[in-house]
């Protein structure tokens, strides 16, 4: 049965009134502002330190490689042990490691290789947090509120994208990148404090038949569940991979666009990333009360609109117009994550959810690494505007290749089989 808009708005208000979810949301707002501030500071620090695009690519790879290497183990640990305390441990650990960056910089001991090591270790911790967060949401809210909860949780990232880069651009001028990373370390620790006061309804972990399986058996069970031809999870997996492919290199591409085409420097870079975040924020807020009837068609439409916008970005180089186009671009692509996460949460048993989410995140990371490896190199050879033209063509491929009837059939199967109580 379809849920009315008033019911969906009521769900959103109830979520914000829920103490546990509200604390989780507040902690993530603080954490995401710091993380996005750090992202601007880190890329800018490396760029002014070496003046080589290749070093920024290395940073991007180091930030995504650990979850890809260790994600298979992360899912097993999250399905076996308390997600709450794992998340607290991750936040405290990565907060301390981020604080090492300004400390060693002020002591004149920070070198590029040592910075790479810290980035790798921080990313190793961060790779645990994403699957932990989205597998913990069903432990706090009911099934009928999952899409609204996922969309609201995504807004924390968009608020971070909106506030963090602007704050980062200002502090880069008034203070220093190392000072910005000091703030980032404190935000991770603050997020851990919020988590301490949240009550999770933890699910007892066990293998089939109630028996604990070996690690490799549990990994195979999670991977097999995703790629089973009877589960229809391959569609969200491919969407997440394409999402990572086109969004992963965005920060690098925007920095290059600001420097080499728009001549706006660090401040322009922050403004462009913030415009991207504004669009994503508005789209996420929309999904808190608007649930598409066919998520597959809606996601394909988002990709297609983003492809058209990419072609426009490559054609029009006026700064105000670019800001507007990137806001729309962010809105178009941001529908993928909450819709895909909700599908996965509905279609997966609680005891498998962290492993399935980890497999999905690895698909996203494979796409992301491919994107940050390919697009900056193409920008060096052919120019940043040609890269956006190429990206536009890629984003249009899903709608060109999808047979409309197949999209409807797959979408109806997903909705009918897995989400009978939600008009999503």
N, C-alpha and C positions, 0 to 999 in steps of 0.2 A: 504494500500500500504506500502511495506517495505521501511524503511528509510535507506539510504546508510551510510556507516561508515563516509564518508566525511561530510554528513549532521549532524551526531551525534557529530562529533568533532566541527563542526561549532556551534552547540547548546551549547556545553561546553564552547567554547571561548566567545560566546555571554553572557552566564551566568556570567562569570568572569568579563566581561565588564559592566554588569549591576550594577549601583551604589548601589542600595538597596540590591541586593543579595550579592554583594561583602562585604558590611558592615556587613550584617548578618553573613556571613561566617567568617570574621575576628573576630567578637565578640565571636563567638563560638569556634574558635581556642584558643583564650586567656582563655576563661572559661573552656574548656575541659582540657587544660594543667594543670590549677590549680586544677580542680576537681580530676583528676587522680593522681596528686601529693598528694593531700589530702587523697585519698583513700589508697595509700601506707602508708602514715604517720599515718593514723588513725588505720589501722589494726596492724601496727608494734607497735604503742604506746600501744594499748590494750594488745598485746601479751607480750611485755616486762614488762608491768605493772602487769599482772596476771599470765602469763605463762599457760593459760588455753584456749584450742581450743573452748570450749563452749562459752567463752566471745566474741570471734570473730564471732561465729554464731549469738549471740545476736545482735551484731553490724549489721551484714548482714540483719537480720530480721527487725531491727528498721529502716534500710535504705529503706526497700521495703514495710513495712506494711502500712504506711500512705497513699500512693497512692491507695493501695487496699481498705482501709477503706473509703477514701474520694473521690475516682476517679469518682464515680457516680455523685457527685455534681460538680466536676471540669469541666466535659464536658458541663454541662448546663451553667455554668458561662462563659465559653469560647465561647459558641455559642451565648450568649446574649450580651456580652460586648466586648470592644476593646481588641483584643489579644495583640496589641503592648504595651498598658499601663499595662496590667496584667503581661506580661513578664518583663517589667522594674521593676514593684513593687516586683515581685518574686526575681529577681536578687539582688536588693538592700537589701531586707529583709534577704535573706539567706547569703549574704555577711557579713552583720552586725553580724548575729548569729555565723557564722564561726569565726569571729574575737573575739567573746567572749571566745573561747576555749583557745587561747594563753594568752589572758588577765587574765583569772581566773587561768591559770596554773602558770603564773609569779607571781600572787598574792598569790599563794599557797592555793587557794580556790577550785581547780578543784578536784572533786571526781568522781568515776566511775558512780554512779547514776545520778549525774548532767550532766556528759558527755552523758549518754544515753538519757536524756531529750533533750539536744541540738541536738543530732543526729536525734531524732524523729521529732523535729520541722523543722530542715533543710530539712529532707526528705519530710515533708509535703509540704513545698514550692517547692521542686524540682519535686514533683509529678505533679504539675500544668504545669511545663515548657515544658516537652516533648510533650504532646498533643498540647500545644499552638504553639510550634515551627513547628510541621509538619502540623498542620491545617493552619498555616500562610504562608507556602511556596506557596500554590496555589494562595494566594493573591498577590504574588510578581512575579511569573513566569507563563508562559503559559503552557497549557496541554502537548504540544509536548516536553517540556523541563523538565517535572516532574521527570522522572527517573534519568536523569543526575543531577538534583538539589538535589534529595534525596541521591544519591550516593556521590555527593560532600559534602553534609552536614554530611553524615556519616564519611567522611574522617576527619572531625574535631575531632570526637571522637577517631579515630584511631591515629591521630597526638598526641592527648592527651595521649593515651595509649603508644605511642612510646616515647614521650619526658618526660611525667610526672613521670612514675616509675623510669626511669634512673636518672632524676633530684632528685626524692625523695630518691632513694638509696644513692646518693652522699651526699645530705643534711642531711640524717639521721646519717651519719658518721661525717660530718664536722660541722653540726649545731645541730638541734633537731627537733623532730616531731612537737612540738608546733610552731616553726619558720616556718615550711612548711605550717602549717594551716593559718598562718598570710598571706603568699603569696596567698593562695587559696581565702581567703576573699577578697583581693584586686582584684583578677581576676574576681570575680562575679560582683563587682561594675564597673569594666572596661567594662564588657559585657553590662551592663545596659546603659552605656554612648554611646556605638555603637548603641544600639537600638533607642535611642532618635532621631537619624538623619536618620532613615529609614522610608520611606513612604509605608504604607500598604493600599491596596484597600479593606477596610473592607466591609463585606457583612452584610446587615441589617438582624437582627434576628427576626424570627416570626414563629409561629406554623403553622399547616396546615390551609389554607384559610386566612393567614395573621393575625391570632389572636394569641396573646401571651398565651401559655399554662401554666399550673401549673408545678412546678419543677418535681413532680413525673410522670406527664404525659410525660414530655420531656425526662425523664430518660427511661421510658418504650418505647418511640418511638425509641430512640437510640439503646437500647438492642434488641428490636424487629427487627430492621433493620439488625443487625448483624446475628441474629439467624433465620431469615426468610429462609425457604427452597428454596425460589425463588431467593435469592440474591447471593448464592455461596460464601459468606464471611466466612463461617465456616472453609473452607480450610486454608485461611490465619490465622484465629484465632488459629487453632490447631498448625500450624507451629510456630507462635509466642510463644505459651505456651511451646513447646518443645525447642525452642531457649532459652527461659529463664531458663528452667530446666537444660540445660547443660552448659550455659555460666554464670549463676548467681554465682555458687560457685567457678569459675575459680581462683579468687584471693586467696581464702583460700587454695585451693588445690595446687596452685603453691607455696605458702609460705611453706606448709607442705612438698612438694616435695623438695624444695630447702634446707630446714633445716634437714629433716630426711633421705633423700635418696642421694641427691647430695652434702650435706654438704657445701653449698655456702652462707648461711645466707641471710642478707638483700640485699646485692649486687646481689646475684644470683636470688633472688626473683624479683628484678627490671629488670634484664636481661631477665628472662623468660616472664614476662608480656610484656616487650617491643617487644620481638620476636613475641608474639601473636599479638601485635598491628601492627607490620610491615606487617604481612600476611593480616590482616584485611584492612589495608590502601591500599595495592596493589590491593586487590580484589575490594574495593570500587572505586578506580580509574579506574579499568577495566570497571566497570558498567557505568561509565560516557559516554562511547561511544559504548560499546557492550551491546545490548539489546537482551536477549534470546527470541527465538520464543515461547517457552513454559515455563513460569516461574515455574509452578508446578514441572515439570520434573527436571528443573535446581536446584530447592531448594532441592528436594529429593536426587539428585545426590550430592549436597553439604553435606547434612547430612551423606550420606553413606561414602563419602571420609573421613569425620571427624571421623566416626566410625572406619574405618581401621587405621587411624592415631593414635587414642586412644589406640588401641591394640598394635601398635608399641611403643608408649610412655611407656606402661606397660612392654614392653619386653627389650628395650634398655635404659640403664641408664647412658650412656656417656653424659656429659654436652653439648658438641657441637652438638651432634646428637639431643638431647632434644630441643635445641634452634631451630634447623632446622624444626623438627616435629611440634613444637608449632607455628612456622611461617606458615606452611602449614595448620595447624588446624584452625588458625585464618582466613586464606583466604577461607577455605571451608565453615565456618559457617557465614561469614559476608555477603554472598549474600542474606540471608533471609530477613534482615530488609529493605533495599531499595526496593527490589522487592515487598515485602508485603505492604509497605507504599504506593507505587505507585499504586498497585491494589486498595487499599482502597480509595485513593484520586480520582481515576477515577470512581469508582463505587458508590460514595457517593455524594449526593447533598451538596453544600457548607453549607447550614444552619444546616446540621446534622453532618458535618465532625468532629468537636471536640468531640462530644458525641460518635461517632463510634470509633474514635481513642482512646478514653479513655477506651471503652469496650475492644478493642484490647490490650491496654497496661495492663489492669487488667488480661487478659489471660496470658500475658507475666509474670506479677508479681506473679501470682499463681504458674506458673511453676518455677519461680526463687526462691520463698520461699520454695517450695518443694525440689528444688535442694540443697539450702544451709542448709536445715534441714537434708536431707538424707545423702548426700555425705560425709561431715566432720565426721558424726557419724560412717559411714561405714569405713572411713579411720582410726578411732581410734580402731575399732574392728578388722579389717581385713588387714589394711595396705593400704597406698596410691596407690601402684601399682595395687592392686586388684580393687580399686575403678575405675581406668582408664580402666581396662578390662571390668568392668560392664558398664561403660559409653559407651564404644565402641559398646557393644551389643545393648544398647538402641538406639544409633544413627543409627544402621543398620536396626532397625525395620521398618521405613517407606518404604524402598525399598523392604524389605521382604514381607510386608503386602500389598503393593500397587500392584494391577493388572495393568500391563503396559497400557492396553487399557483404563482402567478407568482414569489413570493419564492423558493420551492424551485427553480423552473426556472432563474431567473437565478443563484441561488447555485450550483447544480450546474454550470451552464455556466461560471461563473467558475472554480470549483474544477477541473472536469474539463479545461478547455482550458488553464488557465494554471498550475495547481499540481499536476501529476500526481504529484510526488514528495513532497508534504507534506500531511499530514492537518490542514488548517487550518480 
